[in-house]
Amino acid sequence: MRTIEPEQEQEQEQEQEQEQEQEQEQEQEQEHVAAEHRCPPITLSVEQIQALAREDAAVGQVVDRLIADQSIAIDPEHQARQASTQPVAFKLGPNTFVLRRNFFYFQNAPSAAPTDGVVSLSVQWPCLEPLPQGFNFADDKDASMRAISITARYLDPERITVPAAMQRTLLPLDPESPAQRSNPLENLGMRLQGDAVHGELVPYYADVGAVERYLRDRHPGNAWAHSRENSVRLSKDWYVWRGPGGDPLSVIKCDSRKLPDGLLIEGPLVKDDPKVQRRAACDHQFALPTLGIVVEMSYARAFLPDWRRIEQRIEALFRPTNA
C-alpha cells in the first residue's frame, strides 16, 4: 500500500484550500441585493480556471505580436484603463458615468469618450449584478442563461429625439409602404390588445390567424411558409408601457406566448426545460429621456415579470457624475 508522507499530505491540503479559494473568488458582489433576488455562487473547477487562463494568455500573445508588428494601433490611455481595476469613467452625450469594469460587455472597458455614443453592458438575473471580474458569461452555461445584454445609446436631439425613437419601435420600417402597412407582424393596430400584465405593461398579442393569412398571400405555393407552426414561430408579442402623455417609455417584443419559455425557474435557480429545444426571448427597449438615452436589452422571456425591476436597476447605473 502506498503511504503518504506528512509533507505530501500538507501539500495536498494546501492545494485543496487554493482550489476552494479560487471557487470562492467567483462570488458576485451582491451584498446589497435582497435575499430573494440573489444569484447563486459562480463556481468553476480548477481545470476550467486553468483552461481560461491559457486561453487568455494565448490571446494576449497574439495581441502583443500584432502590436509589435505594428499591425494594430494601441491607445495607451485605453490600454491603461483595460489593465486597471478601478471604476471606469465614460461619456454618453454631455454626461459622464462611472461603472466597475466588470459591468461592461465581456468586461472590456470603453474608451473615455465612445465616438459612436454607445456602451454595452451585461448583468445576471435575478441579482442584476455583473459577473466577477475575469469571468465571461459565454464560458458557463448557467451564466449564459442568466445573461441580460444591455446597450445604451445617446441620441443627438438634432437628428432624432428619444420620444420619436421610441415611437418608431411601434411602426413598420417604412410606414408609407402599403406592403408593410398590411403586415400584421409590424403593426400595432393589427394586434390583439389584452389586459395589463406584470404591473402596467399593456400587451398587444400577435394575431396568429392574421399572420397565417398574410403569409399565405405572400407565399401561396409554400405550405410551410404559411403553416400554423411557422406563423407562431415568426410572431412576436408586444408589451408597451406609456408615460402620462401617452408616449411609449418601454417597448418589449417577445417570442409568442404560444411558445413555451424553455427555462424552468425555481427561486433563484434557472435551468433548461428538457422538453423544449429553444428558449423564448425578449428584446426590450426603454427610454431615459432626461439623459437623451435609449436602452436596448435582450434576455430570456422567463424574466419578463421582472421588467420594471430590470429597468430600475439600469436607471440606477446611469447616474451622471459629470466629473
Sequence and secondary structure as in RCSB ss.txt:
>XXXX:A:sequence
MRTIEPEQEQEQEQEQEQEQEQEQEQEQEQEHVAAEHRCPPITLSVEQIQALAREDAAVGQVVDRLIADQSIAID
PEHQARQASTQPVAFKLGPNTFVLRRNFFYFQNAPSAAPTDGVVSLSVQWPCLEPLPQGFNFADDKDASMRAISI
TARYLDPERITVPAAMQRTLLPLDPESPAQRSNPLENLGMRLQGDAVHGELVPYYADVGAVERYLRDRHPGNAWA
HSRENSVRLSKDWYVWRGPGGDPLSVIKCDSRKLPDGLLIEGPLVKDDPKVQRRAACDHQFALPTLGIVVEMSYA
RAFLPDWRRIEQRIEALFRPTNA
>XXXX:A:secstr
     HHHHHHHHHHHHHHHHHHHTT    TTS GGG        HHHHHHHHHHHHHHHHHHHHHHHTTSS   
HHHHHHHH  S EEEEETTEEEEE GGGBGGG    SS TTSEEEEEEETTTTB   TT  GGG HHHHHHEEEE
EEEE  TTT  HHHHHHHTTS SSTT HHHHT TTS GGGSEE   BTTTBEEEE  HHHHHHHHHHH TT TTT
TSHHHHHHH EEEEEEE TTS EEEEEEEE TTS  SEEEETTEEEE TT SS  EEEEEEEEGGGTEEEEEEEE
GGGGGGHHHHHHHHHHH      
